[in-house]
């Protein structure tokens, strides 16, 4: 009985190999879990950064460009008033430019609102959603009830 039977040695080796495989699987699972959490955090930070950038662009559009367009509209109105009645073509051209500038201003305001609606931050989710339903109802003539 001095030698250990081969099947016992093989069984012990097999158990050790299985133990190592199980430990490896547990280690891989823990790594995958931490990697998944890191990816989720990164995704959250990216979304947050994107929202901040959208808000910055929307503020820039609203605060800078919209104000400049408003000043241009005022100047065009003044130009139209200062032109003599005899300058019919020039007055018509000034009105045409004024109309185009007002359209650009409205489009800029809509784009700013689409990029980042401050309504959600100011009044909260429920009133913002209710207002959105009302806007869609008015714009598209489709009844959108809010519950």
C-alpha positions in Angstrom: 0.0 0.0 0.0 3.0 2.3 -0.4 1.8 3.7 -3.7 -1.3 5.7 -4.3 -3.6 4.3 -7.0 -3.6 6.3 -10.2 -7.3 7.0 -10.2 -7.0 8.7 -6.8 -4.2 10.9 -8.1 -6.2 11.6 -11.3 -9.3 12.4 -9.2 -7.3 14.9 -7.0 -5.7 16.5 -10.1 -9.2 16.8 -11.7 -10.6 18.4 -8.5 -7.7 20.9 -8.3 -8.2 21.7 -12.0 -11.9 22.2 -11.6 -11.3 24.4 -8.5 -8.9 26.6 -10.6 -11.5 26.8 -13.4 -14.2 27.8 -10.9 -11.9 30.4 -9.3 -11.1 31.8 -12.8 -14.8 32.0 -13.7 -15.6 33.8 -10.5 -12.7 36.3 -11.1 -13.9 36.9 -14.7 -17.4 37.5 -13.5 -16.2 40.0 -10.9 -14.1 41.8 -13.6 -17.1 41.8 -16.0 -19.3 43.2 -13.3 -16.9 46.0 -12.5 -16.3 46.7 -16.2 -20.1 46.9 -16.7 -20.4 49.3 -13.8 -17.6 51.5 -15.2 -19.2 51.6 -18.6 -22.5 52.6 -17.1 -20.9 55.4 -15.1 -19.0 56.5 -18.2 -22.2 56.4 -20.3 -23.9 58.5 -17.6 -21.1 61.0 -17.6 -21.2 61.2 -21.4 -25.0 61.8 -21.4 -24.6 64.5 -18.7 -21.8 66.2 -20.6 -23.9 66.1 -23.8 -26.9 67.7 -22.0 -24.6 70.4 -20.5 -23.3 71.2 -24.0 -26.8 71.2 -25.5 -27.9 73.6 -22.7 -24.8 75.8 -23.4 -25.5 75.9 -27.1 -29.2 76.6 -26.5 -28.4 79.5 -24.1 -25.9 80.9 -26.6 -28.5 80.8 -29.4 -31.1 82.3 -27.2 -29.1 84.9 -25.3 -26.7 86.1 -28.0 -28.0 85.4 -31.5 -31.7 85.9 -30.7 -30.9 89.3 -29.1 -28.8 90.3 -32.1 -31.6 89.4 -34.4 -34.1 91.4 -32.3 -31.8 94.4 -32.5 -31.6 93.9 -36.3 -35.4 93.8 -36.4 -35.7 97.1 -34.5 -33.2 98.7 -36.8 -35.0 97.4 -39.9 -38.3 98.9 -38.6 -36.5 102.2 -38.0 -35.1 102.1 -41.5 -38.5 101.5 -42.9 -39.9 104.5 -41.0 -37.0 106.7 -42.0 -37.3 106.0 -45.7 -39.3 108.6 -47.6 -42.8 107.6 -48.9 -41.5 108.0 -52.4 -39.0 105.1 -51.9 -41.6 102.4 -52.4 -39.2 99.7 -53.6 -36.7 100.4 -50.8 -39.5 100.3 -48.2 -40.8 97.0 -49.6 -37.3 95.6 -49.6 -36.8 96.6 -45.9 -40.1 94.9 -45.0 -39.1 91.8 -46.9 -35.8 91.7 -45.0 -37.6 92.4 -41.7 -40.0 89.5 -42.4 -37.1 87.1 -43.2 -35.2 88.2 -40.0 -38.3 87.6 -37.9 -38.6 84.1 -39.4 -34.9 83.4 -38.7 -35.5 84.6 -35.1 -38.5 82.3 -34.7 -36.5 79.4 -36.1 -33.6 80.2 -33.8 -35.9 80.3 -30.8 -37.5 76.9 -31.8 -34.1 75.4 -32.3 -32.9 76.6 -28.9 -36.0 75.2 -27.3 -35.5 71.8 -29.0 -31.9 71.6 -28.0 -32.6 72.3 -24.3 -36.0 73.2 -22.9 -35.4 75.0 -19.6 -39.1 74.4 -18.7 -38.2 71.0 -17.3 -35.6 72.5 -14.9 -37.9 75.4 -14.0 -41.3 73.8 -13.3 -40.6 70.1 -13.1 -41.5 67.0 -15.0 -45.3 66.9 -14.7 -46.0 70.6 -15.8 -43.4 70.3 -18.5 -45.0 67.2 -20.0 -48.5 68.7 -19.7 -47.3 71.8 -21.5 -45.6 69.7 -24.2 -48.9 67.9 -24.8 -50.7 71.2 -25.1 -48.1 72.5 -27.6 -48.4 69.4 -29.7 -52.2 69.7 -29.6 -52.0 73.3 -30.8 -49.3 72.8 -33.4 -50.4 69.6 -35.0 -54.1 69.8 -34.3 -53.9 66.4 -32.7 -55.5 65.9 -29.2 -52.8 64.6 -26.9 -54.3 64.0 -23.4 -52.0 64.1 -20.4 -52.7 61.8 -17.5 
